[in-house]
Each structure stands twice: as structure tokens, then as C-alpha cells.
Amino acid sequence: MKKLFSGLLILVLFTSSCSWFEKQQVKKMEEMAMKIDKLNDELKQKEEAYRQLLAEYGLKGDKKLTPEQMKMLSLTPQQREYLKKRLAQEKDSSYSAIIQEILNKDEEIKQLRKKIQDLKDKLPKPYVVKEGDNHYDICMRYLTEQKGLTPEEAQKLVERVNLLDYLLPGFEVYLFYNDGVFGTFVIQGTASMSPNQIKRYYKTKLINERDKARQEAEKLSAEVKDLEARKQELLTQLKELEQLKADMQAQISSLTSKNKALSQENLKKEKMLNSVFYHVDNYRSLRKKGIVGRFLFGKPKLKKFNAVKFERSADLREVDSITVKAEDAGLVRINAIYIMPSHFVKDKDYQIKISPDKKSAVVYLLNPDKFRMSKVLIALR
């Protein structure tokens, strides 16, 4: 049996200009969805107990249940009538109890399903996610094709909501728009995992990758300490040789100079290891050159990575942001900024703040570890 709902992720944001009544509409939708989720949890528990009873009766009774009947769970009218007659004829009290409990649980499940369906009928019809769908495109199509908004108007509303990064086929996406108020939330539907499970999965994956990087950093740190210890041993040996032969002074001086050069080289390499390399350019110019592109209303993507020269850098040990100016890209003002490659996630890895006069902007690096030794294209539009 397909799952109705399992786990619920509510993603709703109100526009600042909406009325109290409109906010209450969205809130009411959210409350109904949460109630559906709670009823569905109760339904799953009853269905599990129901499966066990059906299996027990199918094994002990004289009526064998087919796999299809086990999958459907709820009894057909004919099956229910059969069990009622069987209950009247049953002399074995253990069988009677099983049959009566099956009938009772079947009725409970039907009532729960009716409650869930009644609540679903009060909500707008959801969009069922297909392979390749993403939350952003679903919202944009809804606002432009069904609500008649321009792409610019729709994009402003979509950018204000917290979209789900990962969608599975079978997820149900609820969408609401009325008089400037836009809200959206996602439930499991018939998918194998819930939205919250998906989020936990990718969060765990990122944590594991972070822990692995930390372990590698600790290993490198231990190696550096070993090298430092070895360096001290060499210096001690040099001092001993200095005492033995005066003519070794020239060699010691030479070694000292080399050591200084190595230290400077190490500092340079450390800076590179802790720096992000970036290039600031005009988005429209980049697009004309075919260096960046986008599909429909999707996010801009860096198509020709090697065509960009990342001539600037920032040491992440010293700064946690990058400041750009409109004039850097030959613009009078900055209306939008795109960070590429697209694996850098806005509001998770970075945030953008454009100045009130739009002459400049600051890109805050929220996840500096991800930017270390990375090459980033900052496209201004």
C-alpha cells in the first residue's frame, strides 16, 4: 500500500504587505497539513497491527488471504460480510476474538482514512513531484502559468520562501497564492522517504564529509609537527658543527638562507591553502561569451570553467567576506549577484548584501572551509 503521508516539512513565508486575514489562511493550511500528518502516523500504527491480525487469521482460519488482500488491508464489502458470517458460526473463542478485532480495526482504519481525505479536500490540489523536478521551477510555473504573474514578480516571491533543496518523485507540493501572499509546503505523498528524512540524510552526509576533512587536517597537522621537530634537530646539529669548524660558517649561512626561503615558500603555500580565488565580471557579458548559461528559470551555471582567469584571492584566515563594486563589472548599479559554480548554496555557504545605493555589495562566506582552495566566479547583473 502506498504511503499517504510520513513526516511533514512545512515551508511557509509571508510577504510583508499581506493582510492578517491572508496570513491566517496560510496558517490554517499549515495546521491542516500538520493534522493530516498526525492522523497518518496513527493510521500507520493501526495498519501495522491490522497486518499482523490479518496474517494470523490467514494462517489459522479456513479463509486464506491473498497477497493482494494483504496489500489493500481494508476489507471489501464481500470480505466484511464473509467475516461477519464466520464470526456468527465460529465456536473457537480465539478465532472469534481475532475476527472481531479484524472487523473493529478495519472500521477504525476506514474512519481515519475518511478524516484524512476530508482534510485533504479542504486544501488546494497538490503538485505531485516527477523525476527531475525542483522546488524553484514548480513554484515559478505555478505563479506564472496558473496565477498570471510575470517572471520578475514570481521570482521576488519565490526568493522569499525557504525551498526544499532535494525532491523525490511522489512528494506532494502544496502551493498557495492570494493577493501578494505566497506559501508552499512539501509532504511525503507516495515517496519512499519524507522531506525531513531527506534533509537529515544530506545533513549527515555533509557532517561525515566535514569530519573526514577534519581528520585529514589533524593528520597534516601531526606531519607538520614532525617536520618542525626534525627542523630543530637539524638546527642543533648545525650549531655543533659550527663549534667544530670555523670554515663551516659559510655553509651554515647558506643553509640559513635556504631555510628562510623555505619558510617564505611555506607561508606562501599556507596562504594558497587558506585562500579563495575569484573573478568578478559582468553577467550579461559572460553569457554572451557562452561562459555562463541557464536553462529556463534555473540557476545560472558556469559552462566554461577554464575560460575564466581567477586573478583575485582572499585569505580566509583574515577575512570572511568579499566586497565587490558595480564598476568592477562595468556597471552603474548592482541588481543581482550570482555565485558559481552552483554547488555553492546561497544562505548556507554564503550570503549576499547589496548596499542601499547598489554601488557595491558584500559576499559573506558562511562556510569558509568549502571555499578554501576553490575558484569562484562572481557575476554581477
Secondary structure by P-SEA (a helix, b strand, c coil): ccccccbbbbbbbbcccccaaaaaaaaaaaaaaaaaaaaaaaaaaaaaaaaaaaaaaaacccccccaaaaaaccccaaaaaaaaaaaaacccaaaaaaaaaaaaaaaaaaaaaaaaaaaaaaccbbbbbcccccaaaaaaaaaaccccccaaaaaaaaaaccccccccccbbbbbbbcccbbbbbbccccccccaaaaaaaaaaaaaaaaaaaaaaaaaaaaaaaaaaaaaaaaaaaaaaaaaacccaaaaaaaaaaaaaaaaaaaaaaaaaaacccbbbbbaaaaaaaccccccccccccccccccccccccccccccccccccccccccccccccccccccccccccbbbbbcccccbbbbbbccccccccbbbbbbcc
